[in-house]
Amino acid sequence: MQKEEIQLGELSRFASELKAAVEVICKSPPFRTSAKSCQFLRHIVQHTLEGNVDELKERLIGIVLLGRETTYDTGSDAGVRVRANDVRKRLAAYYAANLGDHEFTLELPAGSYVPRFYLHRTFQHDQLDLEAAAAVEAHRAAAALPQARELSLPQLALPTIVALFLCVICIRWQLTREHPFVTFWNTVFQDHHALLYVTPSSQGGQQQMVSTDRLEDTAPLFNLAGQFHAGIGLTSTFASPSGENDILILIGAAPSHDAASASSAPQEMAPVEGDRLVIEELPSGRRIVDRGAGSSHINIFGRAALLTIANGSQRSIQIDGTDADAIDSLIKTICEPDAFPAELVDTFQQGTVTQIVFPMDPSAQAVVFHESLPEAQTAMNGPL
């Protein structure tokens, strides 16, 4: 079988077959769970088949398909690039799982939004007859040579096995090229339903309303969700997520266990007991404290932010700090691709809690703690 790329000028001859092939792909397991990826794939294929490849530019796709403003900044808004990377991954998974014969295949080259189409031709009958005759003559000649030997089945299959192995390696390499920022937030927004809880201020032992300034500090998270074509639901109670795919993003300190127990909200979520680091109110002000065995106060002086990612019976991302500016700084850090900490990529492992201290001092390095959660906190939770 020969693989031949279909040139743009020849695509109209195969338009119906190519559209049918795209629909088969969209109904396959890698695509049928993502309507957005199917929409993107149909969009770029339709425009290519119609000869409108000039419209497959990042800005035009963002405006037409994603509803962006005409003046939106493609440098800071990675929506189109994120969607294209997701389509490439799903196409690779589809063809890796379907190694059978395909009359037509397509690919989306890296850095481009114009798909390429390939026709897999079988040899014509006259070609087969000629090759069969040549094979018979070659077999007779080989049989006449005493030094000739027949190849075993494993030897014949070796080139195919090597080719498949290299194909798998290439797919895995392509997946690992994805930016840590995209990998992390894809897990949050594409695989889960995000809920945001902002700790209200308290005065005289009574909870007050969430201040406008606190809500404004969370704006980067909402903007980020828009870039990933997802949403964040606001929640007014510090409760465990109702669905197993929910993830809670907590801004500020978690309510105390007593306060959570006294609340009338069902299934109130207590602070994670596996947290090694906590922020305590000390006479000198709020400070990060290390509760690990044989530890005292962590060796951080001054202001700092604390990020806690727990993968137990409740999945949560907590952003806290010694002061409001530290919290605001951490939110901006994890919402910016250029400033995003690479240490966060492997933090969604089941039964673990990861805590990272981000000092406000620019010369200080972040401190990472990765711990296993007690079994009691992971028993209720399925794979992340």
Protein Blocks (a to p, Z undefined) as FASTA:
>chain_A
ZZddddfklmmmmmmmmmmmmmmmmmpmklmmmmklmmmmmmmmmmmmnopamlmcfklm
mmmmnopafkbcfklmmklmmmmmmmmmmmmmmmmmmmcccfbdcdddehiabdcddddd
dddfklmmmmmmmmmmmmmmmmmpmkbccddfklmmmmmmmmmmmmmmmmmmmmmmpcfk
lmmmmmmmmmpccddddddddeehiacdddfklmmmmmmmmmmmmmnopacdddfbdcdd
fbfkbccddedjdddfklmmmpmbehiacddfklmbdcdddfkbpcdddfbehiacddbe
hjdddddddddfbdcdddddfbfklmmmmmmmmmpmklpcfklmmmmcghiacdddddfb
lkbccddddddddfklmmmpccZZ
